Amino acid sequence: MPFVSVFNDVLGPVMRGPSSSHTAGAYRIGLLAARILDAPPRRVRCTFDPEGSFAATYLPLGVEPAFAAALLGWEMTDPRYESAVEALEASGIELGFSVEPLEIADHPNEVRVDLEGRDGRRRRLWARSVGGGCVEIHRVDDTDLMLTGKERDLLVFLSRPARAADSEVIGRALGLPEPVAAAGKVLHFVPPPGWKALPGDIAPGLGGIERVVAVEPVFHLRKGEALFTSAAEALALAEAGGMSLGEVTRRYEAQFLGETPAWVDREILARYRIMTRSVEAGLDDANVAMTLRAPSASSIMRKDREGLLPTGGKLTRAAARAMAALHTCNSRGVVCAAPTGGSSGVIPGVIRTLEEEHHLSETDLLRALWAASAVGLVFALRATFAAEVAGCQVEIGAAGAMAAAAVVESAGGSPAAALDAASIALQNTMGSVCDPVQGGCEIPCHTRNAAAAANAFLCADLVLGGYANPIPLDEAVDASLAVGRSLPRELRCTALGGIASAPSARSLQPRSLRS
Ligand code: SF4
């Protein structure tokens, strides 16, 4: 059963930049870690493997403030976010980071988190940030399990290793079916929706129980079935029902989250308004404070207005708007990942341009947003948004494909045409590597967002103009994932290869790594 939703995985999280994998992912790992400790923390240490992505990027990508905000229980959008590290220090919580070989390092975004509570309690967690702000806690103390923050989890800590009978005895006492993991000294239950029993209801000492911890989710809960699991299924549904691609996706999300179509429309519009604010903020140089580059989006817009650019026009303005959103993202402003932080400029750049320059009605705007989401869902279902796993093609490539579908939908194109435009946009970024200069999200990320925004319009024109695409989106996504997995680690967000290894890239002087 796929566990993928638009608001959990595609248009979100609403976050501080620069990176969804590193910043928002670290924040969510911090939130879940604090919930699993279930006591006021005194000391927290994160350890990254030297071969992984975090080792080179955790400072420039703002892992420290993200983790600090999570431990303080602050939202990422909290206006105090920039002072989270100092506030954590002032509260007497020690937060430290180190890079050393990890015993488990089978994912580039692996982190070991050691926590100590004020009551002396200790926990050791193994976690991964798996792209677009999604996370996995895959080991707690000595027990392999899987917490994603998408369900309500219940952890039962024992004072001795679990025995065969514990699962049934403890499960019966909790009114729950068998645990999904039971090894070492931890049992992991996933209570069904509506389960009400509280840990305090359990008889003390039963089955060697030391502590029962309810780990509340950090995502929307699933309440229904996924309506489709591939682009082919979405297309078949749309054609059978005489619906647009956007309408099918709107129904998917409403059914999956157990909400009304009106509710999901309001939510997607709210997220879009965050995107447009990120564009507006980034067009004002006074709001921009990046590490490697000065702002340029406002200058590009002004020169376009004054007719000073050799080409100029709508595509250039879409590109400049995309860059503006990335300016905000890299200034640690609030953005909506779409689908990631590093690619959070493409959708705002394109859809804001459609809204302003094609004068879209709210209905058409919604259709464009939902059509973009359809393509994002296909990526989330079949591949990944983690550039650490599959390169920039699953970040910028995915965002560009989503945007191309939005342009077609807004023009009244068919579901097949929207998916074809997405497919060729992706074909054009096949093999794109992740090579962030100095581990930040500025170079080449800004110009790639800009190019993908302009390319989305071009791909829509090509398909609506008559280009017949023979490669379905599902196959293009599968090919992207296969290509991405074959990339060497130097080209998957380690800042060790690609343009990041150019002498001029290495010699750039960052303004600050921490503010
Ligand atoms: S190069 Fe692409 S994938 Fe890598 S951080 Fe930049 S935008 Fe993200």
Boltz pocket constraint, residues with backbone or C-beta under 6 A from the ligand:
constraints:
  - pocket:
      binder: B
      contacts: [[A, 342], [A, 343], [A, 387], [A, 391], [A, 392], [A, 393], [A, 395], [A, 396], [A, 433], [A, 434], [A, 435], [A, 436], [A, 440], [A, 441], [A, 443], [A, 444], [A, 445], [A, 448], [A, 493]]
      max_distance: 6.0
